[in-house]
Every structure is written in structure tokens, then in C-alpha cells.
Amino acid sequence: MNKATCNSIFEIFQQQKLKPSTELIYSSNFELLISVILSAQATDVSVNKATKKLYKLANTPEAIFNLGINKLKGHIKIIGLYNTKAENIMKTCRMLIDQYASEVPSNREALESLPGVGRKTANVILNTAFGLPTIAVDTHIFRVSNRTGIAPGKDVLEVEKKLLKIVPDKYKKDAHHWLILHGRYTCIARNPKCFACSIFELCDWKQKKEYNG
């Protein structure tokens, strides 16, 4: 896909006025960090359900660390891989307290040093919490990028690099959320809603006509 077509796609997303924000519910950078760690291989709905009660009880590194791992597990057990996530969260809280004055760091290297935080999570934090033009490639963005031809790639890193290269600078800050919303509600994995797609004419997917009826 050429840059002109890509520009047109993101111009349409902007005109749709889709809310360019995560659907996770949080009130601080720390809450966002914990929610994103919990969201790996889980839905935002399940994370929000768990954190609604958790954050009322503990929403700082000190509070969650003092809560203890067993009580933390009790609050997040409805989320997949909760045992591993609880262990990572406890270790992350300890590191934030000891090394970062209980503040969420704003640089990639520091973020990725935290247990449970990989490149995708770091990108989400950098974009959503600190407003940096990063693009975190999740399953939705990977699918949309490959299917539409915006940024085809064999793995998430390749897709991320292509997106950063082709997406116009003025759209990079919001591109992450626009692509997720498009993948979550329109360009879904099975039976994509091509009949209701705002970028149908610009999409390169060869099978799109089959789903436009």
C-alpha cells in the first residue's frame, strides 16, 4: 500500500471521530500499567471487572505490594494466567518502589525492565500515558495491518516497523487505538463486516467482496 492510500485511510478514521483511547478503565499511570499487564490474552471487559474492586482497595505500588500475592490473586482470578500475572505485578511493584520512586517510568528501556512488561505493553504505556507516537501491535492490529495491506508482516515487530514508516506523523499518536477499534468491531477475525467498513474501497484484501453482501 502506498502512503497516499494509507493517509486516506487514517483521514477517514479521524473523520469518524472514533474515540482514540484504550477501553481499559484507569485513573493513573500506575493503574494503566497494571491493567495492561493483566490484559495480555484477556479481554478488557474481564480486566475492568477485576480492577474495579482491586483499585478501590489498592491502587499504588505500595498498596498492592502490601496486599500480598494471595489476596491479589483473589482479585484477578477471573483473568487468564492470573498466577503468573500476579507474580509479575508483585515484582513490578517492588521495582517501582525501589528504583522509580513509585512512579511509572516514561522510557522504553525502563518499562521493559519491569516483569510482565514486553514491547507491546511498553508501547501502550508510552502512547496512552505519555502521548508518544508509538504503535503497540496486538492481535487486532496485526490482523488489520495484514488483511488491509496497510502494513503486512510475518510478526508483530515487522508490522510495527512498517506502520511507523507508512502512517503519517500527524496520525501516529492515535493510529494505535483507531486500528484496534477497527479490528475489534469491524475487521473482526471471522466474518469481517466489510459491508459496514468505512475503508472498504481502500482495502487491499482480495476476499473483501465476499463479505460485502
Secondary structure, DSSP 8 states (H G I E B T S, - for coil): --HHHHHHHHHHHHHHT---S-SS--SSHHHHHHHHHHTTTS-HHHHHHHHHHHHHH--SHHHHHHH-HHHHHHHHTTSTTHHHHHHHHHHHHHHHHHHSTT---SSHHHHHTSTT--HHHHHHHHHHTT--------HHHHHHHHHHSSS--SSHHHHHHHHHHHS-HHHHHHHHHHHHHHHHHTS-SSS--GGG-TTGGG---TTGGGG--
